[in-house]
């Protein structure tokens, strides 16, 4: 079990189109069957659901939690339920990350009712967490963000790691574009989240770069965070990768940040994430690509045209992942990560699924692809794509 851990991703859709419970049961059984048949261990299970409101979401969450714990018991992988609607006729769809049993061992655990797992090779460890969250109508986004980051920090302490080890985050922010009047100021949900993120990184992350990340909306209020962290081998290189056609997000000017900052701050906090993270060990590599949209420099392009935005987004990802760009920033790179292992596509308007899917399928072919409805972090962005490539 030497070398870089290389994941296998699969999208699981229901084999029926009846009730949520029946669709979920179908997905769960497929998850169990795939794990056994293909000698795979799941390290994260993302459950995307169509919810009509909090009560519906809580009922769905209870069914998912009961099913996962019943079927997996002490070997339960990290799982989370996100209010991002999948394509019709599905009420639920799973995106699952697996690792082959002969490639790495996996240790499952739970801390304060939050499942996690540690994927181990002889060289290093990966730590996966899903659903560090506060999804509730009685907490605002700042409070929800504090609760989610605090829970994640507590879990990291339990595992003996820190935010310095975080390679990738998924940040699901309820009604991300909403603007509220708070303390006489217009406060946007995404900016409220960014302030809390900045605070935790300043306090608990001492390295100079940031994780790769997605900051994306979900249907109702609250915040949920998934994370991927790495520790171990001194020969493992983890390199922040810039995009030659996009500004660094953490250098965005105030003109593209919406609303007013909190009372204690002089200006809005930009989103602190890298465009990608390159993981390299010997002659193997993985490229973890953040949520990417139709932005050149720091400005949105392709306004009002979802097909043009999709094409530009793909071009931006290709510029980021090009061998020239990677080797410019990490000259000692051996094998270039050139094979897509999955994509996840967030589409603002459900009516645009077909247009976006056609363009993505033409380009990515049979790569496992998850399509969900979600607000992107700017109101004029209609699509966002994240991805991972392996050598």
C-alpha atoms as a printed R data frame, in Angstrom:
    type eleno elety resid chain resno       x      y       z
1   ATOM     1    CA   UNK     A     1   0.000  0.000   0.000
2   ATOM     2    CA   UNK     A     2   2.636  2.467  -1.117
3   ATOM     3    CA   UNK     A     3   2.099  5.624  -3.102
4   ATOM     4    CA   UNK     A     4  -0.675  8.127  -3.479
5   ATOM     5    CA   UNK     A     5  -4.211  7.237  -2.421
6   ATOM     6    CA   UNK     A     6  -6.412  7.439  -5.520
7   ATOM     7    CA   UNK     A     7 -10.166  7.628  -4.962
8   ATOM     8    CA   UNK     A     8 -12.988  6.154  -7.013
9   ATOM     9    CA   UNK     A     9 -16.172  8.221  -7.312
10  ATOM    10    CA   UNK     A    10 -19.633  6.951  -8.171
11  ATOM    11    CA   UNK     A    11 -23.019  8.621  -8.593
12  ATOM    12    CA   UNK     A    12 -25.917  6.541  -7.237
13  ATOM    13    CA   UNK     A    13 -29.461  7.289  -8.388
14  ATOM    14    CA   UNK     A    14 -32.674  5.560  -7.237
15  ATOM    15    CA   UNK     A    15 -33.950  2.606  -9.225
16  ATOM    16    CA   UNK     A    16 -37.520  3.823  -8.673
17  ATOM    17    CA   UNK     A    17 -39.308  7.171  -8.745
18  ATOM    18    CA   UNK     A    18 -41.737  6.742  -5.854
19  ATOM    19    CA   UNK     A    19 -41.533  8.178  -2.325
20  ATOM    20    CA   UNK     A    20 -38.402  9.665  -0.773
21  ATOM    21    CA   UNK     A    21 -38.138  6.722   1.609
22  ATOM    22    CA   UNK     A    22 -38.251  4.209  -1.244
23  ATOM    23    CA   UNK     A    23 -35.768  6.180  -3.331
24  ATOM    24    CA   UNK     A    24 -33.393  6.476  -0.383
25  ATOM    25    CA   UNK     A    25 -33.699  2.752   0.379
26  ATOM    26    CA   UNK     A    26 -32.801  1.997  -3.241
27  ATOM    27    CA   UNK     A    27 -29.709  4.218  -3.100
28  ATOM    28    CA   UNK     A    28 -28.594  2.773   0.224
29  ATOM    29    CA   UNK     A    29 -28.876 -0.800  -1.024
30  ATOM    30    CA   UNK     A    30 -26.863  0.081  -4.119
31  ATOM    31    CA   UNK     A    31 -24.195  1.654  -1.905
32  ATOM    32    CA   UNK     A    32 -23.947 -1.566   0.107
33  ATOM    33    CA   UNK     A    33 -23.871 -3.726  -3.022
34  ATOM    34    CA   UNK     A    34 -21.197 -1.644  -4.769
35  ATOM    35    CA   UNK     A    35 -18.978 -1.691  -1.685
36  ATOM    36    CA   UNK     A    36 -19.153 -5.484  -1.467
37  ATOM    37    CA   UNK     A    37 -19.042 -6.287  -5.194
38  ATOM    38    CA   UNK     A    38 -16.178 -3.984  -6.129
39  ATOM    39    CA   UNK     A    39 -14.107 -4.354  -2.918
40  ATOM    40    CA   UNK     A    40 -14.480 -0.652  -2.158
41  ATOM    41    CA   UNK     A    41 -14.648  1.225   1.142
42  ATOM    42    CA   UNK     A    42 -16.649  4.489   1.146
43  ATOM    43    CA   UNK     A    43 -14.866  7.480   2.678
44  ATOM    44    CA   UNK     A    44 -17.584 10.079   2.097
45  ATOM    45    CA   UNK     A    45 -21.267  9.887   1.214
46  ATOM    46    CA   UNK     A    46 -22.944 13.088   0.061
47  ATOM    47    CA   UNK     A    47 -26.721 12.827  -0.059
48  ATOM    48    CA   UNK     A    48 -28.424 15.509  -2.168
49  ATOM    49    CA   UNK     A    49 -32.140 15.900  -1.525
50  ATOM    50    CA   UNK     A    50 -35.169 17.785  -2.780
51  ATOM    51    CA   UNK     A    51 -36.722 19.338   0.333
52  ATOM    52    CA   UNK     A    52 -39.852 21.442   0.628
53  ATOM    53    CA   UNK     A    53 -38.786 22.999   3.939
54  ATOM    54    CA   UNK     A    54 -37.134 22.393   7.304
55  ATOM    55    CA   UNK     A    55 -39.649 19.803   8.456
56  ATOM    56    CA   UNK     A    56 -39.230 17.859   5.236
57  ATOM    57    CA   UNK     A    57 -35.434 18.129   5.462
58  ATOM    58    CA   UNK     A    58 -35.379 16.972   9.079
59  ATOM    59    CA   UNK     A    59 -37.532 13.955   8.198
60  ATOM    60    CA   UNK     A    60 -35.223 13.121   5.283
61  ATOM    61    CA   UNK     A    61 -32.168 13.557   7.498
62  ATOM    62    CA   UNK     A    62 -33.655 11.188  10.084
63  ATOM    63    CA   UNK     A    63 -34.299  8.505   7.447
64  ATOM    64    CA   UNK     A    64 -30.785  8.819   6.031
65  ATOM    65    CA   UNK     A    65 -29.150  8.754   9.454
66  ATOM    66    CA   UNK     A    66 -31.172  5.742  10.591
67  ATOM    67    CA   UNK     A    67 -30.385  3.836   7.404
68  ATOM    68    CA   UNK     A    68 -26.651  4.576   7.438
69  ATOM    69    CA   UNK     A    69 -26.214  3.653  11.085
70  ATOM    70    CA   UNK     A    70 -28.378  0.546  10.767
71  ATOM    71    CA   UNK     A    71 -26.492 -0.812   7.758
72  ATOM    72    CA   UNK     A    72 -22.944  0.244   8.642
73  ATOM    73    CA   UNK     A    73 -22.951  0.370  12.447
74  ATOM    74    CA   UNK     A    74 -19.498  1.147  13.846
75  ATOM    75    CA   UNK     A    75 -18.128  1.138  10.285
76  ATOM    76    CA   UNK     A    76 -20.334  4.047   9.214
77  ATOM    77    CA   UNK     A    77 -18.642  6.368   6.719
78  ATOM    78    CA   UNK     A    78 -18.982 10.146   7.005
79  ATOM    79    CA   UNK     A    79 -22.268 11.228   5.446
80  ATOM    80    CA   UNK     A    80 -24.196 14.436   5.065
81  ATOM    81    CA   UNK     A    81 -27.550 15.521   3.686
82  ATOM    82    CA   UNK     A    82 -27.530 18.702   1.602
83  ATOM    83    CA   UNK     A    83 -30.591 20.667   0.478
84  ATOM    84    CA   UNK     A    84 -29.571 20.825  -3.176
85  ATOM    85    CA   UNK     A    85 -32.135 19.355  -5.540
86  ATOM    86    CA   UNK     A    86 -30.970 16.634  -7.963
87  ATOM    87    CA   UNK     A    87 -32.438 16.126 -11.423
88  ATOM    88    CA   UNK     A    88 -35.969 14.796 -11.951
89  ATOM    89    CA   UNK     A    89 -37.467 12.347 -11.224
90  ATOM    90    CA   UNK     A    90 -35.165 11.902  -8.258
91  ATOM    91    CA   UNK     A    91 -35.804 13.192  -4.764
92  ATOM    92    CA   UNK     A    92 -32.386 11.942  -3.631
93  ATOM    93    CA   UNK     A    93 -29.074 11.177  -5.318
94  ATOM    94    CA   UNK     A    94 -25.753 10.097  -3.816
95  ATOM    95    CA   UNK     A    95 -22.218 11.110  -4.708
96  ATOM    96    CA   UNK     A    96 -19.874  8.633  -3.035
97  ATOM    97    CA   UNK     A    97 -16.098  8.603  -2.730
98  ATOM    98    CA   UNK     A    98 -14.535  5.156  -2.370
99  ATOM    99    CA   UNK     A    99 -11.040  3.779  -1.955
100 ATOM   100    CA   UNK     A   100 -10.079  0.297  -3.101
101 ATOM   101    CA   UNK     A   101  -9.550 -2.066  -0.181
102 ATOM   102    CA   UNK     A   102  -6.186 -3.238  -1.507
103 ATOM   103    CA   UNK     A   103  -4.959  0.359  -1.969
104 ATOM   104    CA   UNK     A   104  -5.472  1.652   1.570
105 ATOM   105    CA   UNK     A   105  -6.964  0.738   4.907
106 ATOM   106    CA   UNK     A   106  -9.756  2.790   6.376
107 ATOM   107    CA   UNK     A   107 -10.687  3.518   9.973
108 ATOM   108    CA   UNK     A   108 -14.157  4.797  10.820
109 ATOM   109    CA   UNK     A   109 -14.971  6.731  13.954
110 ATOM   110    CA   UNK     A   110 -17.370  9.186  15.527
111 ATOM   111    CA   UNK     A   111 -16.802 12.282  17.627
112 ATOM   112    CA   UNK     A   112 -19.755 14.001  19.288
113 ATOM   113    CA   UNK     A   113 -22.129 12.151  16.945
114 ATOM   114    CA   UNK     A   114 -20.201 13.277  13.842
115 ATOM   115    CA   UNK     A   115 -18.825 10.383  11.753
116 ATOM   116    CA   UNK     A   116 -15.348 10.706  10.276
117 ATOM   117    CA   UNK     A   117 -12.875  8.386   8.640
118 ATOM   118    CA   UNK     A   118  -9.111  8.072   8.292
119 ATOM   119    CA   UNK     A   119  -7.790  6.593   5.063
120 ATOM   120    CA   UNK     A   120  -4.302  5.202   5.605
121 ATOM   121    CA   UNK     A   121  -1.535  4.163   3.287
122 ATOM   122    CA   UNK     A   122   2.017  3.350   4.362
123 ATOM   123    CA   UNK     A   123   2.924  6.915   3.554
124 ATOM   124    CA   UNK     A   124   0.276  9.217   4.977
125 ATOM   125    CA   UNK     A   125  -3.291  9.629   6.238
126 ATOM   126    CA   UNK     A   126  -6.360 11.318   4.802
127 ATOM   127    CA   UNK     A   127  -9.053 12.599   7.162
128 ATOM   128    CA   UNK     A   128 -12.575 12.968   5.792
129 ATOM   129    CA   UNK     A   129 -15.461 14.709   7.545
130 ATOM   130    CA   UNK     A   130 -18.939 15.421   6.227
131 ATOM   131    CA   UNK     A   131 -21.708 17.560   7.650
132 ATOM   132    CA   UNK     A   132 -20.174 19.703  10.374
133 ATOM   133    CA   UNK     A   133 -23.293 21.796  10.528
134 ATOM   134    CA   UNK     A   134 -25.961 23.918  12.038
135 ATOM   135    CA   UNK     A   135 -29.045 23.732   9.834
136 ATOM   136    CA   UNK     A   136 -31.808 25.438  11.749
137 ATOM   137    CA   UNK     A   137 -34.250 28.286  11.313
138 ATOM   138    CA   UNK     A   138 -33.461 29.672  14.781
139 ATOM   139    CA   UNK     A   139 -29.825 30.624  14.086
140 ATOM   140    CA   UNK     A   140 -28.547 33.287  11.699
141 ATOM   141    CA   UNK     A   141 -25.748 32.563   9.229
142 ATOM   142    CA   UNK     A   142 -23.012 34.027  11.433
143 ATOM   143    CA   UNK     A   143 -24.083 31.869  14.372
144 ATOM   144    CA   UNK     A   144 -24.534 28.820  12.149
145 ATOM   145    CA   UNK     A   145 -21.044 29.354  10.690
146 ATOM   146    CA   UNK     A   146 -19.549 29.653  14.175
147 ATOM   147    CA   UNK     A   147 -21.208 26.409  15.256
148 ATOM   148    CA   UNK     A   148 -20.041 24.546  12.135
149 ATOM   149    CA   UNK     A   149 -16.431 25.785  12.349
150 ATOM   150    CA   UNK     A   150 -16.301 25.183  16.101
151 ATOM   151    CA   UNK     A   151 -17.504 21.602  15.638
152 ATOM   152    CA   UNK     A   152 -14.927 21.062  12.892
153 ATOM   153    CA   UNK     A   153 -12.167 22.506  15.062
154 ATOM   154    CA   UNK     A   154 -13.194 20.234  17.935
155 ATOM   155    CA   UNK     A   155 -13.074 17.215  15.652
156 ATOM   156    CA   UNK     A   156  -9.643 18.244  14.370
157 ATOM   157    CA   UNK     A   157  -8.384 18.504  17.953
158 ATOM   158    CA   UNK     A   158  -9.756 15.032  18.644
159 ATOM   159    CA   UNK     A   159  -7.941 13.671  15.574
160 ATOM   160    CA   UNK     A   160  -4.670 15.422  16.401
161 ATOM   161    CA   UNK     A   161  -4.714 17.653  13.321
162 ATOM   162    CA   UNK     A   162  -5.618 21.295  12.673
163 ATOM   163    CA   UNK     A   163  -6.832 23.659   9.972
164 ATOM   164    CA   UNK     A   164  -3.220 23.611   8.715
165 ATOM   165    CA   UNK     A   165  -3.911 20.079   7.464
166 ATOM   166    CA   UNK     A   166  -7.049 21.018   5.527
167 ATOM   167    CA   UNK     A   167  -6.619 20.520   1.782
168 ATOM   168    CA   UNK     A   168 -10.249 20.917   0.684
169 ATOM   169    CA   UNK     A   169 -13.496 22.295   2.118
170 ATOM   170    CA   UNK     A   170 -17.061 22.262   0.871
171 ATOM   171    CA   UNK     A   171 -19.023 25.129   2.404
172 ATOM   172    CA   UNK     A   172 -22.804 24.912   2.020
173 ATOM   173    CA   UNK     A   173 -24.400 28.216   2.999
174 ATOM   174    CA   UNK     A   174 -28.160 28.504   3.360
175 ATOM   175    CA   UNK     A   175 -29.714 31.076   0.999
176 ATOM   176    CA   UNK     A   176 -26.180 32.237   0.206
177 ATOM   177    CA   UNK     A   177 -27.222 35.340  -1.746
178 ATOM   178    CA   UNK     A   178 -29.800 36.624   0.743
179 ATOM   179    CA   UNK     A   179 -29.230 40.061   2.223
180 ATOM   180    CA   UNK     A   180 -30.614 40.838   5.694
181 ATOM   181    CA   UNK     A   181 -30.867 44.040   7.703
182 ATOM   182    CA   UNK     A   182 -28.751 43.387  10.816
183 ATOM   183    CA   UNK     A   183 -27.685 46.170  13.204
184 ATOM   184    CA   UNK     A   184 -28.743 48.704  10.593
185 ATOM   185    CA   UNK     A   185 -26.531 47.155   7.925
186 ATOM   186    CA   UNK     A   186 -27.254 45.155   4.796
187 ATOM   187    CA   UNK     A   187 -25.552 41.826   5.489
188 ATOM   188    CA   UNK     A   188 -25.198 39.160   2.789
189 ATOM   189    CA   UNK     A   189 -25.152 35.524   3.943
190 ATOM   190    CA   UNK     A   190 -22.009 34.640   1.974
191 ATOM   191    CA   UNK     A   191 -20.120 37.583   3.451
192 ATOM   192    CA   UNK     A   192 -21.272 36.607   6.945
193 ATOM   193    CA   UNK     A   193 -19.859 33.131   6.335
194 ATOM   194    CA   UNK     A   194 -16.619 34.579   4.940
195 ATOM   195    CA   UNK     A   195 -16.096 36.641   8.083
196 ATOM   196    CA   UNK     A   196 -16.318 33.565  10.299
197 ATOM   197    CA   UNK     A   197 -14.073 31.558   7.961
198 ATOM   198    CA   UNK     A   198 -11.490 34.353   8.015
199 ATOM   199    CA   UNK     A   199 -11.612 34.473  11.800
200 ATOM   200    CA   UNK     A   200 -11.001 30.721  12.179
201 ATOM   201    CA   UNK     A   201  -8.225 30.642   9.594
202 ATOM   202    CA   UNK     A   202  -6.516 33.595  11.271
203 ATOM   203    CA   UNK     A   203  -6.680 31.878  14.654
204 ATOM   204    CA   UNK     A   204  -6.068 28.238  13.727
205 ATOM   205    CA   UNK     A   205  -4.314 28.200  10.333
206 ATOM   206    CA   UNK     A   206  -0.700 29.372  10.519
207 ATOM   207    CA   UNK     A   207   0.404 28.366   6.997
208 ATOM   208    CA   UNK     A   208   0.314 31.068   4.356
209 ATOM   209    CA   UNK     A   209  -1.969 29.432   1.785
210 ATOM   210    CA   UNK     A   210  -5.612 28.347   1.978
211 ATOM   211    CA   UNK     A   211  -7.548 25.147   1.262
212 ATOM   212    CA   UNK     A   212  -9.228 24.517  -2.052
213 ATOM   213    CA   UNK     A   213 -12.942 25.094  -1.547
214 ATOM   214    CA   UNK     A   214 -16.455 25.432  -2.836
215 ATOM   215    CA   UNK     A   215 -18.774 28.051  -1.344
216 ATOM   216    CA   UNK     A   216 -22.269 27.265  -2.542
217 ATOM   217    CA   UNK     A   217 -25.878 27.875  -1.624
218 ATOM   218    CA   UNK     A   218 -28.404 25.446  -0.249
219 ATOM   219    CA   UNK     A   219 -32.137 25.837  -0.181
220 ATOM   220    CA   UNK     A   220 -32.818 26.918   3.388
221 ATOM   221    CA   UNK     A   221 -30.918 28.531   6.245
222 ATOM   222    CA   UNK     A   222 -27.912 27.134   8.042
223 ATOM   223    CA   UNK     A   223 -24.337 26.125   7.272
224 ATOM   224    CA   UNK     A   224 -22.778 22.732   6.619
225 ATOM   225    CA   UNK     A   225 -19.070 22.030   6.035
226 ATOM   226    CA   UNK     A   226 -17.311 18.977   4.604
227 ATOM   227    CA   UNK     A   227 -13.537 18.714   4.781
228 ATOM   228    CA   UNK     A   228 -10.586 16.699   3.495
229 ATOM   229    CA   UNK     A   229  -7.302 16.899   5.405
230 ATOM   230    CA   UNK     A   230  -3.914 15.242   5.017
231 ATOM   231    CA   UNK     A   231  -1.081 14.446   7.426
232 ATOM   232    CA   UNK     A   232   2.013 12.278   7.377
233 ATOM   233    CA   UNK     A   233   4.677 11.679   4.784
234 ATOM   234    CA   UNK     A   234   7.353 14.376   4.597
235 ATOM   235    CA   UNK     A   235   7.832 13.554   0.909
236 ATOM   236    CA   UNK     A   236   4.200 14.425   0.139
237 ATOM   237    CA   UNK     A   237   3.913 17.813  -1.559
238 ATOM   238    CA   UNK     A   238   0.707 19.850  -1.315
239 ATOM   239    CA   UNK     A   239   0.935 22.910  -3.533
240 ATOM   240    CA   UNK     A   240  -1.563 25.784  -4.003
241 ATOM   241    CA   UNK     A   241  -2.261 26.271  -7.702
242 ATOM   242    CA   UNK     A   242  -3.252 29.623  -9.198
243 ATOM   243    CA   UNK     A   243  -5.382 30.022 -12.300
244 ATOM   244    CA   UNK     A   244  -3.664 32.064 -15.035
245 ATOM   245    CA   UNK     A   245  -6.980 33.610 -16.129
246 ATOM   246    CA   UNK     A   246  -8.512 34.350 -12.709
247 ATOM   247    CA   UNK     A   247  -7.540 36.563  -9.801
248 ATOM   248    CA   UNK     A   248  -6.896 34.943  -6.458
249 ATOM   249    CA   UNK     A   249 -10.225 34.928  -4.645
250 ATOM   250    CA   UNK     A   250  -8.617 36.122  -1.412
251 ATOM   251    CA   UNK     A   251  -7.402 39.247  -3.270
252 ATOM   252    CA   UNK     A   252 -10.832 40.241  -4.600
253 ATOM   253    CA   UNK     A   253 -11.551 43.950  -4.341
254 ATOM   254    CA   UNK     A   254 -14.498 45.350  -2.429
255 ATOM   255    CA   UNK     A   255 -16.425 46.083  -5.651
256 ATOM   256    CA   UNK     A   256 -17.321 42.401  -6.157
257 ATOM   257    CA   UNK     A   257 -18.199 41.736  -2.497
258 ATOM   258    CA   UNK     A   258 -21.848 42.350  -1.603
259 ATOM   259    CA   UNK     A   259 -23.343 44.118   1.396
260 ATOM   260    CA   UNK     A   260 -21.776 45.705   4.448
261 ATOM   261    CA   UNK     A   261 -19.210 44.130   6.782
262 ATOM   262    CA   UNK     A   262 -19.903 43.325  10.407
263 ATOM   263    CA   UNK     A   263 -19.808 46.189  12.895
264 ATOM   264    CA   UNK     A   264 -16.307 45.265  14.110
265 ATOM   265    CA   UNK     A   265 -14.822 45.169  10.592
266 ATOM   266    CA   UNK     A   266 -13.728 47.991   8.309
267 ATOM   267    CA   UNK     A   267 -14.387 46.098   5.076
268 ATOM   268    CA   UNK     A   268 -15.809 42.871   3.678
269 ATOM   269    CA   UNK     A   269 -13.671 39.757   3.935
270 ATOM   270    CA   UNK     A   270 -12.913 38.103   0.574
271 ATOM   271    CA   UNK     A   271 -13.449 34.349   0.189
272 ATOM   272    CA   UNK     A   272 -10.274 32.626   1.378
273 ATOM   273    CA   UNK     A   273  -9.570 29.636  -0.837
274 ATOM   274    CA   UNK     A   274  -7.105 28.511  -3.497
275 ATOM   275    CA   UNK     A   275  -8.195 27.783  -7.059
276 ATOM   276    CA   UNK     A   276  -6.798 24.256  -6.678
277 ATOM   277    CA   UNK     A   277  -4.475 22.111  -4.584
278 ATOM   278    CA   UNK     A   278  -1.945 19.771  -6.181
279 ATOM   279    CA   UNK     A   279  -1.009 16.659  -4.190
280 ATOM   280    CA   UNK     A   280   2.186 15.026  -5.429
281 ATOM   281    CA   UNK     A   281   4.067 11.978  -4.171
282 ATOM   282    CA   UNK     A   282   6.856 10.536  -6.284
283 ATOM   283    CA   UNK     A   283   5.527  9.999  -9.788
284 ATOM   284    CA   UNK     A   284   1.837 10.222  -8.783
285 ATOM   285    CA   UNK     A   285  -0.388 13.263  -8.412
286 ATOM   286    CA   UNK     A   286  -3.939 14.490  -7.758
287 ATOM   287    CA   UNK     A   287  -5.379 17.886  -8.561
288 ATOM   288    CA   UNK     A   288  -8.212 19.056  -6.308
289 ATOM   289    CA   UNK     A   289 -10.091 21.795  -8.174
290 ATOM   290    CA   UNK     A   290 -12.200 24.301  -6.271
291 ATOM   291    CA   UNK     A   291 -15.630 25.374  -7.369
292 ATOM   292    CA   UNK     A   292 -14.974 27.264 -10.611
293 ATOM   293    CA   UNK     A   293 -17.273 29.643 -12.462
294 ATOM   294    CA   UNK     A   294 -17.397 32.015 -15.426
295 ATOM   295    CA   UNK     A   295 -15.042 34.618 -13.983
296 ATOM   296    CA   UNK     A   296 -12.102 36.247 -15.749
297 ATOM   297    CA   UNK     A   297  -9.837 38.204 -13.446
298 ATOM   298    CA   UNK     A   298 -12.431 39.011 -10.790
299 ATOM   299    CA   UNK     A   299 -15.328 39.866 -13.109
300 ATOM   300    CA   UNK     A   300 -18.250 37.679 -14.190
301 ATOM   301    CA   UNK     A   301 -18.418 37.066 -17.955
302 ATOM   302    CA   UNK     A   302 -21.149 35.548 -20.123
303 ATOM   303    CA   UNK     A   303 -23.881 37.469 -18.321
304 ATOM   304    CA   UNK     A   304 -27.315 35.892 -18.731
305 ATOM   305    CA   UNK     A   305 -26.068 33.074 -20.991
306 ATOM   306    CA   UNK     A   306 -25.836 29.733 -19.179
307 ATOM   307    CA   UNK     A   307 -24.303 27.929 -22.153
308 ATOM   308    CA   UNK     A   308 -21.572 30.539 -22.564
309 ATOM   309    CA   UNK     A   309 -20.895 30.493 -18.812
310 ATOM   310    CA   UNK     A   310 -20.604 26.699 -18.891
311 ATOM   311    CA   UNK     A   311 -18.114 26.812 -21.763
312 ATOM   312    CA   UNK     A   312 -16.032 29.533 -20.083
313 ATOM   313    CA   UNK     A   313 -16.057 27.614 -16.802
314 ATOM   314    CA   UNK     A   314 -14.698 24.520 -18.559
315 ATOM   315    CA   UNK     A   315 -12.051 26.674 -20.280
316 ATOM   316    CA   UNK     A   316 -11.057 28.121 -16.899
317 ATOM   317    CA   UNK     A   317 -10.675 24.629 -15.436
318 ATOM   318    CA   UNK     A   318  -8.584 23.529 -18.416
319 ATOM   319    CA   UNK     A   319  -6.300 26.561 -18.019
320 ATOM   320    CA   UNK     A   320  -5.911 25.746 -14.335
321 ATOM   321    CA   UNK     A   321  -5.210 22.040 -14.920
322 ATOM   322    CA   UNK     A   322  -2.941 22.446 -17.950
323 ATOM   323    CA   UNK     A   323   0.505 20.795 -17.689
324 ATOM   324    CA   UNK     A   324   2.096 24.179 -18.432
325 ATOM   325    CA   UNK     A   325   0.313 25.850 -15.522
326 ATOM   326    CA   UNK     A   326   1.044 23.027 -13.077
327 ATOM   327    CA   UNK     A   327   4.724 22.709 -14.000
328 ATOM   328    CA   UNK     A   328   5.185 26.467 -13.862
329 ATOM   329    CA   UNK     A   329   4.075 26.403 -10.234
330 ATOM   330    CA   UNK     A   330   5.614 23.016  -9.313
331 ATOM   331    CA   UNK     A   331   8.533 22.325 -11.698
332 ATOM   332    CA   UNK     A   332   9.410 18.971 -10.125
333 ATOM   333    CA   UNK     A   333   5.985 17.513 -10.963
334 ATOM   334    CA   UNK     A   334   6.304 13.961 -12.295
335 ATOM   335    CA   UNK     A   335   3.147 12.546 -13.848
336 ATOM   336    CA   UNK     A   336   0.574 15.208 -14.704
337 ATOM   337    CA   UNK     A   337  -2.930 14.611 -13.279
338 ATOM   338    CA   UNK     A   338  -4.836 14.380 -16.549
339 ATOM   339    CA   UNK     A   339  -7.742 12.007 -15.868
340 ATOM   340    CA   UNK     A   340 -10.933 13.394 -14.340
341 ATOM   341    CA   UNK     A   341 -12.199 11.224 -11.493
342 ATOM   342    CA   UNK     A   342 -15.430 13.202 -10.962
343 ATOM   343    CA   UNK     A   343 -17.141 16.511 -11.568
344 ATOM   344    CA   UNK     A   344 -19.901 18.159  -9.574
345 ATOM   345    CA   UNK     A   345 -21.990 20.745 -11.395
346 ATOM   346    CA   UNK     A   346 -24.108 23.345  -9.596
347 ATOM   347    CA   UNK     A   347 -26.823 24.930 -11.759
348 ATOM   348    CA   UNK     A   348 -28.697 28.025 -10.581
349 ATOM   349    CA   UNK     A   349 -31.915 27.339 -12.509
350 ATOM   350    CA   UNK     A   350 -33.268 23.825 -12.829
351 ATOM   351    CA   UNK     A   351 -34.598 24.611 -16.303
352 ATOM   352    CA   UNK     A   352 -30.969 24.891 -17.476
353 ATOM   353    CA   UNK     A   353 -29.972 21.337 -16.487
354 ATOM   354    CA   UNK     A   354 -30.303 20.036 -20.041
355 ATOM   355    CA   UNK     A   355 -28.193 22.784 -21.626
356 ATOM   356    CA   UNK     A   356 -25.453 22.480 -19.015
357 ATOM   357    CA   UNK     A   357 -25.450 18.686 -19.049
358 ATOM   358    CA   UNK     A   358 -25.138 18.558 -22.847
359 ATOM   359    CA   UNK     A   359 -22.051 20.778 -22.855
360 ATOM   360    CA   UNK     A   360 -20.452 18.958 -19.916
361 ATOM   361    CA   UNK     A   361 -21.145 15.513 -21.381
362 ATOM   362    CA   UNK     A   362 -19.639 16.556 -24.709
363 ATOM   363    CA   UNK     A   363 -16.456 17.593 -22.921
364 ATOM   364    CA   UNK     A   364 -16.162 15.205 -19.960
365 ATOM   365    CA   UNK     A   365 -17.718 12.115 -21.518
366 ATOM   366    CA   UNK     A   366 -18.364  9.303 -19.038
367 ATOM   367    CA   UNK     A   367 -16.719 10.991 -16.041
368 ATOM   368    CA   UNK     A   368 -18.977 10.510 -12.964
369 ATOM   369    CA   UNK     A   369 -20.994 13.728 -12.823
370 ATOM   370    CA   UNK     A   370 -23.354 15.045 -10.163
371 ATOM   371    CA   UNK     A   371 -25.810 17.807 -11.168
372 ATOM   372    CA   UNK     A   372 -27.681 19.768  -8.493
373 ATOM   373    CA   UNK     A   373 -29.666 22.998  -8.212
374 ATOM   374    CA   UNK     A   374 -27.903 25.655  -6.148
375 ATOM   375    CA   UNK     A   375 -27.329 29.378  -5.970
376 ATOM   376    CA   UNK     A   376 -23.750 30.230  -6.904
377 ATOM   377    CA   UNK     A   377 -21.859 32.756  -4.752
378 ATOM   378    CA   UNK     A   378 -22.722 35.643  -7.111
379 ATOM   379    CA   UNK     A   379 -26.229 36.379  -8.311
380 ATOM   380    CA   UNK     A   380 -25.070 36.727 -11.941
381 ATOM   381    CA   UNK     A   381 -23.348 33.324 -12.008
382 ATOM   382    CA   UNK     A   382 -25.508 30.567 -13.480
383 ATOM   383    CA   UNK     A   383 -23.240 27.524 -13.156
384 ATOM   384    CA   UNK     A   384 -20.252 26.315 -11.154
385 ATOM   385    CA   UNK     A   385 -18.118 23.197 -11.618
386 ATOM   386    CA   UNK     A   386 -15.698 21.474  -9.266
387 ATOM   387    CA   UNK     A   387 -13.538 18.499 -10.143
388 ATOM   388    CA   UNK     A   388 -10.672 16.207  -9.276
389 ATOM   389    CA   UNK     A   389  -7.997 14.829 -11.592
390 ATOM   390    CA   UNK     A   390  -5.529 12.008 -11.035
391 ATOM   391    CA   UNK     A   391  -2.389 10.962 -12.873
